[in-house]
Structure formats: C-alpha cells, structure tokens
Amino acid sequence: MDSPLSVPVGQTPFGIEGSVPSASVARTQTPRWKTSGILAGSVDDFRRRHPSSYPEVAATRDLVVWHNASGRRGHVISVSSSAVKLRLADGRISTHRRLPGAFRIDGRNVSLVQPKIAPVAPATTRSGSVSAPTVKAKVARAARIWVEGVHDAELIEKIWGDDLRHVGVVVEPMHGADDLAAMIAEFQPGHTRRLGVLLDHMIEGTKEARIAAAVDQSHVLVLGHPFVDVWEAVKPQVVGIEAWPRVPMGTDWKTGICDALGVGEPPAFWRRVVGQVESFTDLDVSLINSVERLIDFVTE
C-alpha cells in the first residue's frame, strides 16, 4: 500500500520530474537570488560598487573626461548648472547632463561641478586709489593744477595720471613761479574754475614760501614740498643711492646732483629717476599729501 506521500515513478507532487531538487541537493545548492542580480553579495559590497556619492571635480576648461553613458571622450569647453559641453577629437561639440558620477577621469567615476571663482582684489592705480572701469577720459575741467616745471608734471602724470583723467583735471607747468600773482589774475579763478599750485622748496623763509603767502583767493590753493627740486621727493633708495647729495649754494641744483653722483647730464639722469618710480610709495609723503589735497580742492 502506498504511503500518503508516495507518487508514481518519474513524477513529483507538481507532475514534472526533477522540478524539485532532492533533499541532499536542496541542502547544498545556493539559491540563484543569492548568487546574481542586484542583491548578490553583501550590502557593503553593493555600496562599494554603487556609491551614493562621487568625488567632485571642478570642470575647468580643457579638462579631459570620459562620458560614461555615451563612451565619448573630450575636452571640457563649458559647464553650466545642468550640463557639460565637450569638444571631441573630431572637433564636434557634445553636450551631456551633469549628473552624479556621469563622467570618468583616470578610471574613477566623478561628478563634475562648476569651478569656484576666486574673489579678485580691486586693482589700484599707481597712486593707490581703486581703479575705475576703463572709460574715455573726461572733457577737461576749467580747473587746473600748476607745477613749477616739466619734471614735476611728468612725475605727477606717472603716479596720478589715471586719477586726473578720470576727473578731467589737467596739470600744466608754469616754468617758474616768480610771476605767480600775475598768472593767477590772468587765469581768473572762480567757483567752477579752481586753481591748485604746487611749489618746490616750501619751507619758512624761502622765496617760494613768500610767493605762496601772497596768494589770498578762496578759489586758489598753493601747497608744496620742502625739497629744492621734485627730484628729491623721490626716495633715494628707489634710485639706488643712499641719500641725495648736498649741492653748494650758487650751483645749479640738477647739475650739482649729477656731478656729485657722477651720472652724466641732468636730462639722462632724470629719465633714470622717473623710470624707477612705480607707485606713490616711492615718493616722500610731503609730495603725496600736497598732490592729493590739490586734486581734491580743484574737483570740489
């Protein structure tokens, strides 16, 4: 008599021979769901092969990357918040979505990000002021700044030229200040026609100090520096000397300086002096303060 669990030879409870493994096989065979597919292996193994995040790399211009999905290799030419453009080897432009891990560099899957733009310090002029956007020089004001000679004008142009063009102020050499009172009268200063004057050797008891004291007009400002000539307002270390030599009374100052230093003729040495000056820090503070005050005065 068959047992309740017996079945005909060649059949199983499901009617197909071999569809249910024997007990011995069932105990040793590993189920398919444990050997393949997305759940194969441990959870840690899966996370290592399929990370939830990828190293971020700045998509700088000309960076060489592979696009995983398309297999294309190219140089980055631009990157936006959502896409990366590549230039392929044949010159074509290929655009791809900027997805996490969508690109490969040196065998690593990475996420391309937009490069960070470093803050740029504002540029400054030689005078130390913040550079204004490049614009055409303004039409010159009626106001003027007068200086004693050509060298004074050249030095001021080199350091404050950008500032002066921005505000439309012209610097003019007087070629001497002996007739300053008559020149001021001819200029006819006024509220919109201010005049600034820069004199050499402005110390008590000098001719220049007496000339300045004689000027009494609200629209004229006379300032100066204590040096015999504007050359001396350049720090001696800038020119490569320890100090400016003393010149005997009665000797032309520029000629005496060149003779004492053994540097040839004044015009050639002046080109060397002004050529060494690069910023306001190369000048004595007395000249800096006077020029800055004159610019403020004539542009009020």
C-alpha positions, 0 to 999 in steps of 0.5 A: 500500500502506498504511503500518503506521500508516495507518487508514481515513478518519474513524477513529483507532487507538481507532475514534472520530474526533477522540478524539485531538487532532492533533499541532499541537493536542496541542502547544498545548492545556493539559491540563484537570488543569492548568487546574481542580480542586484542583491548578490553579495553583501550590502557593503559590497553593493555600496562599494560598487554603487556609491551614493556619492562621487568625488567632485571635480571642478570642470575647468576648461580643457579638462579631459573626461570620459562620458560614461553613458555615451563612451565619448571622450573630450575636452571640457569647453563649458559647464553650466548648472545642468550640463557639460559641453565637450569638444571631441577629437573630431572637433564636434561639440557634445553636450551631456547632463551633469549628473552624479558620477556621469563622467570618468577621469583616470578610471574613477567615476566623478561628478563634475561641478562648476569651478569656484571663482576666486574673489579678485582684489580691486586693482589700484592705480599707481597712486593707490586709489581703486581703479575705475572701469576703463572709460574715455577720459573726461572733457577737461575741467576749467580747473587746473593744477600748476607745477613749477616745471616739466619734471614735476608734471611728468612725475605727477602724470606717472603716479596720478595720471589715471586719477586726473583723467578720470576727473578731467583735471589737467596739470600744466607747468608754469616754468617758474613761479616768480610771476605767480600773482600775475598768472593767477589774475590772468587765469581768473579763478572762480567757483567752477574754475579752481586753481591748485599750485604746487611749489618746490622748496616750501619751507619758512623763509624761502622765496617760494614760501613768500610767493605762496603767502601772497596768494589770498583767493578762496578759489586758489590753493598753493601747497608744496614740498620742502625739497629744492627740486621734485627730484628729491621727493623721490626716495633715494633708495628707489634710485639706488643711492643712499641719500641725495647729495648736498649741492653748494649754494650758487650751483645749479641744483640738477647739475650739482646732483649729477656731478656729485653722483657722477651720472652724466647730464641732468636730462639722462639722469632724470629719465633714470629717476622717473623710470624707477618710480612705480607707485606713490610709495616711492615718493616722500609723503610731503609730495603725496599729501600736497598732490592729493589735497590739490586734486581734491580742492580743484574737483570740489 
